[in-house]
Amino acid sequence: MPGILYLVPTPIGNLGDISARAAETLSAVDFIAAEDTRVSVKLLNHLDIKKPLVSYHEHNQAQSGPKILARLQAGESCALVTDAGSPAISDPGEGLVRLCAEQGVPVCAIPGPCAAITALSVSGLSTARFAFEGFLPPQKKERRQRLERLAAEERTMIFYEAPHHLRETLEDLQTAFGPERRISLCRELTKLHEEILRTTLQGAVAHYAEAEPRGEYVLIVAGGEQRAEAVTPEAALALAKGLVAEGLSKKDAARQIAAETGVSKNALYNMLISCS
């Protein structure tokens, strides 16, 4: 019989958040697959657990994944851990889970810390319906295109962001969603200097024009207002034409009306060009 792959969440900041079941699982498995063995060994030392560690991360998953699968198929059990939080969520661990699912190897998820849910719960924004977007593309063009597709999203949105990309991302969020959209910026969650900034996108841009971004961020962005009825492309075009007549460029008019109506920005722009 094959062994079991256990998905074991690790603390996102406070070592006291490791659960008894997570610790018991790490102690019981035959080996542990870690995103960074240097990080994981610190947690294992804290728990006084000594287990063989293998490396599994974004850059070696194509080679490491099949090797881990082979050991599981041979009957060994493995705990998959990431540096912090739940493995396989916006994480290369999803590839290993997929391999196991395809080959009939059992996968067992241990509940535990998750930065996205922790941040959402303290955001002060709606938690009834939400969309997890993870990391946005680091390239400006791809990032803006992704955000344009989210312009009509009515659910609360969750993003991860690194400090060196934060300012650009906030600027692009403001362009896509408007300056008054609510946002909660969460950093250092569960740590001594935990910080939650609840403001608007305009306020966030202004704040980080002065403050230096530090640490990894979870951004919780309010969804757009629910529209009473769908706007047809023809009606949206008429609105865009009105903005052009007032002096806006076709590109800016298409972007603004797309954000307000949910009609494709590119489609609106092409219609405006064809009407010229």
Residue frames relative to the residue before (quaternion, step in Angstrom):
aa qw qx qy qz dx dy dz
M 1.0000 0.0000 0.0000 0.0000 0.00 0.00 0.00
P 0.4913 -0.6526 0.4755 0.3265 3.60 -1.04 0.69
G 0.5203 -0.6058 0.4948 0.3427 3.51 -1.28 0.35
I 0.5034 -0.6378 0.4948 0.3082 3.56 -1.30 -0.17
L 0.2811 -0.7100 0.6178 0.1878 3.53 -1.11 0.78
Y 0.1402 -0.7908 0.5933 0.0546 3.58 -0.66 1.12
L 0.2421 -0.7375 0.6136 0.1450 3.56 -0.94 0.93
V 0.0422 -0.8420 0.5361 -0.0421 3.57 -0.29 1.30
P 0.2949 -0.7629 0.5474 0.1770 3.62 -0.50 1.14
T 0.1899 -0.7710 0.5993 0.1017 3.54 -1.10 0.75
P 0.6719 -0.5197 0.3283 0.4131 3.63 -1.12 0.53
I 0.3768 -0.7230 0.5338 0.2246 3.57 -1.07 0.75
G 0.8146 -0.0056 -0.0134 0.5799 3.58 1.25 0.08
N 0.7777 0.2819 -0.1315 0.5463 3.56 0.86 -1.00
L 0.4090 -0.7438 0.4731 0.2360 3.59 -0.52 1.17
G 0.5838 0.6018 -0.3652 0.4045 3.58 1.20 -0.44
D 0.6036 0.5868 -0.3530 0.4083 3.58 1.25 -0.24
I 0.4614 0.6434 -0.4804 0.3772 3.62 1.20 0.03
S 0.3482 -0.7595 0.5102 0.2038 3.59 -0.80 0.98
A 0.6400 -0.5175 0.3993 0.4038 3.55 -1.26 0.38
R 0.6611 0.5070 -0.3143 0.4551 3.59 0.97 -0.83
A 0.6305 0.5238 -0.3383 0.4622 3.59 1.01 -0.77
A 0.6630 0.5005 -0.3024 0.4675 3.58 0.94 -0.89
E 0.6445 0.5183 -0.3197 0.4623 3.58 0.99 -0.83
T 0.6503 0.5162 -0.3164 0.4589 3.58 1.01 -0.80
L 0.6509 0.5106 -0.3163 0.4643 3.58 0.93 -0.87
S 0.6692 0.5049 -0.2887 0.4625 3.56 1.08 -0.74
A 0.7241 0.4821 -0.2403 0.4308 3.59 1.09 -0.72
V 0.6260 0.5753 -0.3577 0.3863 3.62 1.06 -0.64
D 0.5921 -0.5837 0.4287 0.3534 3.53 -1.31 0.33
F 0.7923 -0.0869 0.0622 0.6007 3.59 1.07 -0.71
I 0.3412 -0.7352 0.5607 0.1696 3.54 -1.33 0.41
A 0.2179 -0.7478 0.6157 0.1192 3.57 -0.94 0.97
A 0.0513 -0.8445 0.5310 -0.0477 3.57 -0.49 1.23
E 0.5524 -0.5972 0.4714 0.3405 3.56 -1.16 0.69
D 0.7693 -0.0313 0.0456 0.6365 3.57 0.96 -0.92
T 0.3631 -0.7718 0.4768 0.2124 3.58 -0.32 1.23
R 0.6089 0.5658 -0.3561 0.4269 3.60 1.12 -0.59
V 0.6527 0.4865 -0.3001 0.4973 3.57 1.13 -0.70
S 0.6961 0.5001 -0.2828 0.4305 3.57 0.84 -1.00
V 0.6258 0.5499 -0.3578 0.4219 3.59 1.01 -0.70
K 0.5893 0.5644 -0.3718 0.4427 3.61 1.13 -0.52
L 0.6549 0.4922 -0.3052 0.4855 3.57 1.01 -0.84
L 0.6573 0.5093 -0.3138 0.4583 3.58 0.93 -0.88
N 0.6357 0.5124 -0.3322 0.4722 3.60 1.00 -0.73
H 0.6194 0.5438 -0.3291 0.4608 3.57 1.06 -0.79
L 0.7279 0.4059 -0.2168 0.5083 3.58 1.08 -0.81
D 0.3659 -0.7379 0.4746 0.3106 3.58 1.33 -0.13
I 0.4336 0.6561 -0.4818 0.3866 3.57 0.92 1.01
K 0.0829 -0.7813 0.6178 0.0323 3.54 -0.92 0.92
K 0.1674 0.7729 -0.5856 0.1779 3.55 -0.51 1.27
P 0.5625 -0.5792 0.4484 0.3834 3.60 -1.12 0.51
L 0.1888 -0.7841 0.5856 0.0809 3.54 -0.98 0.92
V 0.0659 -0.7529 0.6517 0.0631 3.56 -1.13 0.73
S 0.4649 -0.6913 0.4868 0.2626 3.54 -1.15 0.63
Y 0.1005 0.7633 -0.6342 0.0711 3.56 -0.99 0.90
H 0.2530 0.7666 -0.5502 0.2135 3.58 -0.45 1.19
E 0.8002 -0.3459 0.2123 0.4415 3.54 -1.37 0.06
H 0.7622 0.4262 -0.2117 0.4389 3.57 0.89 -0.94
N 0.7748 0.3002 -0.2009 0.5189 3.63 1.17 -0.22
Q 0.3710 0.7767 -0.4646 0.2081 3.60 1.26 0.05
A 0.6123 0.5626 -0.3631 0.4205 3.61 1.04 -0.65
Q 0.7171 0.3997 -0.2410 0.5175 3.61 1.10 -0.68
S 0.7170 0.4743 -0.2624 0.4383 3.57 0.87 -0.98
G 0.6024 0.6095 -0.3562 0.3725 3.59 1.00 -0.81
P 0.7009 0.4561 -0.2861 0.4678 3.63 0.74 -0.96
K 0.6217 0.5364 -0.3468 0.4533 3.61 1.08 -0.66
I 0.6474 0.4952 -0.3117 0.4883 3.59 1.00 -0.83
L 0.6316 0.5383 -0.3253 0.4534 3.58 0.97 -0.87
A 0.6507 0.5234 -0.3223 0.4459 3.59 0.92 -0.88
R 0.6537 0.5004 -0.3136 0.4732 3.59 0.99 -0.78
L 0.6302 0.5172 -0.3296 0.4762 3.58 1.05 -0.74
Q 0.6645 0.5057 -0.3019 0.4599 3.56 0.94 -0.87
A 0.6544 0.5020 -0.3023 0.4780 3.55 1.21 -0.52
G 0.6712 -0.5391 0.2851 0.4216 3.58 1.27 0.04
E 0.5349 0.6169 -0.4207 0.3954 3.61 1.24 -0.07
S 0.3237 -0.7142 0.5810 0.2181 3.56 -1.24 0.46
C 0.1264 -0.8074 0.5760 0.0168 3.55 -1.07 0.80
A 0.2147 -0.7308 0.6300 0.1514 3.56 -1.15 0.70
L 0.2048 -0.7626 0.6037 0.1098 3.55 -0.83 1.02
V 0.0205 0.7968 -0.6024 0.0424 3.58 -0.79 1.05
T 0.2682 -0.7085 0.6252 0.1876 3.51 -1.27 0.55
D 0.7045 -0.4505 0.3067 0.4545 3.60 -1.22 0.13
A 0.7883 -0.0937 0.0897 0.6015 3.58 1.07 -0.74
G 0.7942 0.3071 -0.2290 0.4717 3.56 -0.96 0.87
S 0.7279 -0.4438 0.3243 0.4098 3.53 -1.35 -0.27
P 0.3953 -0.7200 0.5109 0.2535 3.62 -0.70 0.99
A 0.7903 0.3194 -0.2746 0.4450 3.53 -1.30 0.61
I 0.6130 0.4824 -0.3706 0.5042 3.62 1.24 0.17
S 0.7946 -0.1419 0.0248 0.5898 3.59 -0.35 1.29
D 0.5721 0.5634 -0.3054 0.5118 3.51 1.12 0.86
P 0.5693 -0.6256 0.4047 0.3474 3.64 -0.99 0.72
G 0.4672 0.6823 -0.4423 0.3471 3.60 1.22 -0.17
E 0.5450 0.6165 -0.4083 0.3953 3.60 1.15 -0.46
G 0.6194 0.5513 -0.3482 0.4372 3.60 1.10 -0.62
L 0.6570 0.4947 -0.3078 0.4784 3.57 1.02 -0.78
V 0.6180 0.5282 -0.3387 0.4738 3.59 1.04 -0.74
R 0.6467 0.5190 -0.3195 0.4587 3.58 0.98 -0.85
L 0.6274 0.5336 -0.3354 0.4573 3.60 0.98 -0.83
C 0.6709 0.4987 -0.2936 0.4637 3.56 0.91 -0.95
A 0.6507 0.5187 -0.3188 0.4537 3.59 0.94 -0.88
E 0.6634 0.5108 -0.3022 0.4557 3.58 0.98 -0.84
Q 0.7569 0.3826 -0.1929 0.4936 3.58 1.08 -0.74
G 0.5364 -0.6674 0.3871 0.3421 3.58 1.25 0.18
V 0.4251 0.6762 -0.4869 0.3536 3.59 1.16 0.53
P 0.4608 -0.7053 0.4570 0.2853 3.64 -0.72 0.99
V 0.1169 -0.7613 0.6354 0.0546 3.55 -1.14 0.82
C 0.0718 -0.7977 0.5988 -0.0003 3.57 -0.86 1.02
A 0.2095 -0.7905 0.5666 0.1010 3.58 -0.70 1.12
I 0.2384 -0.7425 0.6121 0.1313 3.57 -0.90 0.99
P 0.4068 -0.7162 0.4973 0.2726 3.66 -0.66 0.97
G 0.2582 0.7808 -0.5441 0.1661 3.55 -1.13 0.59
P 0.8296 -0.2611 0.1557 0.4684 3.57 -1.27 -0.31
C 0.0694 0.7563 -0.6474 0.0637 3.54 -1.13 0.83
A 0.4356 -0.7345 0.4536 0.2549 3.59 -0.54 1.16
A 0.6330 0.5568 -0.3405 0.4163 3.60 0.96 -0.83
I 0.7129 0.4416 -0.2584 0.4795 3.59 0.81 -0.99
T 0.6104 0.5495 -0.3487 0.4514 3.58 1.03 -0.74
A 0.6891 0.4723 -0.2778 0.4743 3.57 0.89 -0.95
L 0.6324 0.5401 -0.3365 0.4417 3.59 0.93 -0.85
S 0.6768 0.5301 -0.3008 0.4128 3.57 0.88 -0.93
V 0.7541 0.3524 -0.2087 0.5133 3.62 1.10 -0.58
S 0.4409 0.7499 -0.4187 0.2608 3.59 1.28 -0.04
G 0.3708 -0.7182 0.5061 0.3008 3.57 1.05 -0.70
L 0.6043 0.5266 -0.3531 0.4825 3.58 1.32 0.11
S 0.7093 -0.4668 0.3067 0.4301 3.58 -1.25 0.27
T 0.1600 -0.7896 0.5876 0.0753 3.57 -0.94 0.95
A 0.4157 0.7397 -0.4527 0.2739 3.59 1.29 0.02
R 0.7804 -0.0089 0.0404 0.6239 3.57 1.00 -0.87
F 0.0930 0.8117 -0.5692 0.0927 3.57 -0.78 0.96
A 0.2630 -0.7437 0.5979 0.1420 3.54 -1.29 0.51
F 0.2503 -0.7649 0.5779 0.1353 3.57 -0.74 1.09
E 0.1270 -0.8237 0.5518 0.0296 3.59 -0.58 1.19
G 0.3379 -0.7654 0.4920 0.2407 3.60 1.21 -0.29
F 0.7758 -0.2955 0.2406 0.5029 3.58 -1.08 -0.75
L 0.3705 -0.6920 0.5749 0.2312 3.56 -1.03 0.85
P 0.6204 -0.5328 0.3962 0.4174 3.61 -1.15 0.42
P 0.4733 -0.6912 0.4616 0.2919 3.63 -0.90 0.81
Q 0.6233 0.5318 -0.3436 0.4591 3.61 1.17 -0.52
K 0.5608 -0.6578 0.3925 0.3142 3.57 -0.83 1.06
K 0.6749 0.5082 -0.3143 0.4330 3.62 0.79 -0.97
E 0.6940 0.4691 -0.2752 0.4718 3.58 0.85 -0.99
R 0.6282 0.5388 -0.3332 0.4517 3.58 1.06 -0.77
R 0.6773 0.4877 -0.2932 0.4663 3.58 0.89 -0.90
Q 0.6322 0.5280 -0.3376 0.4556 3.57 1.02 -0.73
R 0.6361 0.5187 -0.3294 0.4668 3.59 1.00 -0.83
L 0.6848 0.4897 -0.2890 0.4558 3.59 0.89 -0.91
E 0.6097 0.5428 -0.3546 0.4560 3.58 1.06 -0.65
R 0.6508 0.5074 -0.3175 0.4671 3.58 1.05 -0.72
L 0.6918 0.4611 -0.2667 0.4875 3.57 1.24 -0.47
A 0.3838 0.7681 -0.4580 0.2301 3.58 1.27 -0.05
A 0.7417 0.3895 -0.2226 0.4985 3.60 1.06 -0.71
E 0.4133 0.7283 -0.4649 0.2876 3.63 1.26 0.05
E 0.2372 -0.8017 0.5368 0.1133 3.58 -0.75 1.07
R 0.5993 0.5613 -0.3652 0.4386 3.59 1.23 -0.29
T 0.5818 -0.5265 0.4753 0.3980 3.57 -1.25 0.39
M 0.2131 -0.8024 0.5501 0.0904 3.59 -0.89 0.94
I 0.1999 -0.7774 0.5909 0.0811 3.56 -1.05 0.86
F 0.0124 -0.7934 0.6078 -0.0306 3.56 -0.79 1.07
Y 0.2679 -0.6907 0.6374 0.2117 3.54 -1.28 0.50
E 0.0596 0.8083 -0.5853 0.0241 3.59 -1.05 0.66
A 0.4071 -0.6891 0.5524 0.2330 3.53 -1.16 0.78
P 0.6363 -0.5784 0.3421 0.3789 3.61 -1.05 0.65
H 0.6886 0.5005 -0.3014 0.4295 3.61 0.95 -0.80
H 0.6955 0.4137 -0.2844 0.5140 3.62 1.25 -0.15
L 0.4553 0.7516 -0.4239 0.2192 3.60 1.23 -0.38
R 0.6811 0.5039 -0.3177 0.4257 3.61 0.74 -0.96
E 0.6619 0.4952 -0.3084 0.4707 3.59 0.90 -0.88
T 0.6551 0.5185 -0.3152 0.4501 3.56 0.95 -0.86
L 0.6470 0.5128 -0.3233 0.4626 3.60 0.94 -0.82
E 0.6261 0.5271 -0.3335 0.4680 3.59 1.00 -0.78
D 0.6932 0.4727 -0.2788 0.4673 3.58 0.91 -0.92
L 0.6072 0.5343 -0.3514 0.4715 3.59 1.09 -0.65
Q 0.6538 0.5124 -0.3122 0.4611 3.58 0.97 -0.85
T 0.6436 0.5182 -0.3190 0.4643 3.58 1.01 -0.80
A 0.7191 0.4643 -0.2528 0.4511 3.57 0.91 -0.94
F 0.8183 0.2936 -0.1116 0.4813 3.59 0.89 -0.96
G 0.5503 -0.6117 0.4012 0.4025 3.59 1.24 -0.27
P 0.6068 -0.6311 0.3566 0.3260 3.59 -1.08 0.72
E 0.7039 0.4894 -0.2738 0.4359 3.61 1.10 -0.58
R 0.4348 0.6934 -0.4742 0.3246 3.63 1.23 -0.04
R 0.4379 -0.7111 0.4932 0.2436 3.58 -0.93 0.95
I 0.0067 0.7808 -0.6242 0.0259 3.54 -1.15 0.75
S 0.1458 -0.7347 0.6518 0.1191 3.53 -1.25 0.60
L 0.1594 -0.7815 0.5998 0.0642 3.56 -0.74 1.10
C 0.0708 -0.8231 0.5631 -0.0202 3.57 -0.54 1.21
R 0.0801 0.7921 -0.5990 0.0861 3.57 -0.82 1.01
E 0.8152 0.2167 -0.1865 0.5037 3.55 -1.26 0.53
L 0.1600 0.8278 -0.5237 0.1218 3.59 1.07 0.68
T 0.8310 0.1472 -0.2033 0.4964 3.55 -1.04 1.05
K 0.6041 0.5591 -0.3662 0.4340 3.62 1.23 -0.04
L 0.7417 -0.4253 0.2923 0.4284 3.55 -1.34 0.17
H 0.7865 0.2818 -0.1341 0.5330 3.58 0.93 -0.92
E 0.0809 0.8146 -0.5628 0.1151 3.59 0.93 0.89
E 0.0211 -0.8056 0.5915 -0.0279 3.57 -0.93 0.93
I 0.0278 -0.7741 0.6323 -0.0130 3.55 -0.96 0.97
L 0.0895 -0.7923 0.6035 0.0105 3.56 -0.60 1.18
R 0.0858 -0.7911 0.6056 0.0072 3.57 -0.57 1.22
T 0.2433 0.7732 -0.5336 0.2412 3.56 -0.44 1.21
T 0.5637 -0.5239 0.4629 0.4399 3.57 -1.22 -0.53
L 0.6555 -0.4819 0.3722 0.4467 3.57 -1.24 0.17
Q 0.6204 0.5309 -0.3380 0.4681 3.57 1.04 -0.72
G 0.6629 0.5042 -0.2955 0.4680 3.57 0.98 -0.86
A 0.6464 0.5206 -0.3177 0.4585 3.57 1.02 -0.79
V 0.6305 0.5245 -0.3290 0.4681 3.59 0.99 -0.84
A 0.6751 0.4947 -0.2905 0.4638 3.56 0.92 -0.92
H 0.6387 0.5409 -0.3262 0.4394 3.58 0.97 -0.87
Y 0.7726 0.3644 -0.2021 0.4791 3.58 0.81 -0.99
A 0.4521 0.6099 -0.4837 0.4355 3.54 1.26 0.30
E 0.7288 0.3797 -0.2071 0.5308 3.56 1.22 -0.58
A 0.7471 0.3776 -0.2037 0.5077 3.61 0.93 -0.95
E 0.4251 -0.6896 0.5294 0.2518 3.55 -1.11 0.74
P 0.4039 -0.7081 0.5126 0.2697 3.64 -0.71 0.98
R 0.0164 0.7977 -0.6008 0.0495 3.57 -0.90 0.95
G 0.8007 0.2567 -0.2074 0.4999 3.57 -0.96 0.86
E 0.5917 -0.5583 0.4421 0.3777 3.54 -1.33 0.15
Y 0.2536 -0.7970 0.5384 0.1025 3.57 -0.97 0.90
V 0.1490 -0.6906 0.6911 0.1522 3.48 -1.37 0.51
L 0.1539 -0.7949 0.5847 0.0509 3.56 -0.69 1.14
I 0.1092 -0.7730 0.6239 0.0361 3.56 -0.77 1.09
V 0.0564 -0.8267 0.5587 -0.0355 3.57 -0.44 1.26
A 0.4779 -0.6780 0.4813 0.2832 3.56 -0.85 0.99
G 0.4802 -0.6492 0.5066 0.3021 3.55 -1.13 0.66
G 0.6060 -0.5565 0.4210 0.3818 3.55 -1.29 0.28
E 0.6187 -0.5467 0.4082 0.3894 3.54 -1.24 0.37
Q 0.5212 -0.6402 0.4690 0.3137 3.54 -1.05 0.82
R 0.3197 -0.7543 0.5441 0.1813 3.54 -0.87 0.95
A 0.5245 -0.6611 0.4413 0.3050 3.53 -0.94 0.93
E 0.7982 -0.0660 0.0618 0.5956 3.59 0.99 -0.75
A 0.5874 -0.5893 0.4234 0.3583 3.52 -1.18 0.56
V 0.3162 -0.7269 0.5804 0.1864 3.54 -1.11 0.76
T 0.4084 -0.7175 0.5062 0.2495 3.58 -0.77 0.99
P 0.6286 -0.5309 0.3956 0.4081 3.61 -1.17 0.44
E 0.6290 0.5450 -0.3376 0.4397 3.58 1.04 -0.75
A 0.6668 0.4913 -0.2977 0.4747 3.58 0.98 -0.90
A 0.6367 0.5198 -0.3231 0.4691 3.57 1.03 -0.80
L 0.6267 0.5374 -0.3344 0.4546 3.59 1.02 -0.78
A 0.6373 0.5274 -0.3276 0.4564 3.57 0.99 -0.82
L 0.6453 0.5111 -0.3162 0.4716 3.59 1.01 -0.81
A 0.6569 0.5107 -0.3064 0.4623 3.57 0.97 -0.89
K 0.6241 0.5361 -0.3369 0.4577 3.58 1.01 -0.79
G 0.6274 0.5498 -0.3281 0.4433 3.56 1.04 -0.80
L 0.6643 0.4913 -0.3020 0.4756 3.59 1.01 -0.83
V 0.6235 0.5277 -0.3389 0.4668 3.58 1.06 -0.74
A 0.6412 0.5284 -0.3161 0.4579 3.56 1.02 -0.82
E 0.6714 0.4861 -0.2869 0.4802 3.57 1.19 -0.57
G 0.6894 -0.5137 0.2670 0.4355 3.57 1.28 0.01
L 0.5060 0.6417 -0.4323 0.3812 3.61 1.27 -0.08
S 0.5104 -0.6102 0.4940 0.3508 3.58 -1.13 0.54
K 0.6358 -0.5352 0.3860 0.4004 3.58 -1.18 0.47
K 0.6407 0.5369 -0.3228 0.4439 3.57 1.01 -0.81
D 0.6970 0.4587 -0.2778 0.4760 3.58 0.87 -0.94
A 0.6278 0.5304 -0.3380 0.4585 3.59 1.03 -0.75
A 0.6518 0.5102 -0.3145 0.4648 3.58 0.96 -0.86
R 0.6546 0.5151 -0.3157 0.4545 3.59 0.96 -0.86
Q 0.6862 0.4934 -0.2951 0.4456 3.60 0.86 -0.93
I 0.6969 0.4549 -0.2840 0.4762 3.60 0.86 -0.90
A 0.5954 0.5513 -0.3653 0.4561 3.60 1.10 -0.60
A 0.6622 0.5012 -0.3041 0.4667 3.58 0.97 -0.85
E 0.7008 0.4764 -0.2690 0.4578 3.58 1.04 -0.74
T 0.8033 0.3264 -0.1373 0.4789 3.59 1.02 -0.76
G 0.4500 -0.6838 0.4653 0.3367 3.58 1.13 -0.54
V 0.4936 0.6274 -0.4456 0.4052 3.59 1.26 -0.02
S 0.6077 -0.6022 0.3783 0.3536 3.58 -0.98 0.86
K 0.4793 -0.6758 0.4851 0.2798 3.56 -0.88 0.99
N 0.6664 0.5070 -0.3073 0.4522 3.59 0.91 -0.90
A 0.6420 0.5174 -0.3253 0.4630 3.56 1.02 -0.83
L 0.6508 0.5137 -0.3145 0.4622 3.58 0.95 -0.85
Y 0.6577 0.5148 -0.3107 0.4537 3.56 0.91 -0.91
N 0.6608 0.4999 -0.3119 0.4649 3.58 0.93 -0.88
M 0.6408 0.5128 -0.3305 0.4660 3.60 1.02 -0.74
L 0.6342 0.5252 -0.3278 0.4633 3.58 1.03 -0.78
I 0.6447 0.5136 -0.3166 0.4693 3.59 0.98 -0.84
S 0.6846 0.4979 -0.2941 0.4437 3.57 0.89 -0.93
C 0.6569 0.5091 -0.3058 0.4645 3.56 1.21 -0.50
S 0.5182 0.6690 -0.4076 0.3432 3.59 1.26 -0.29
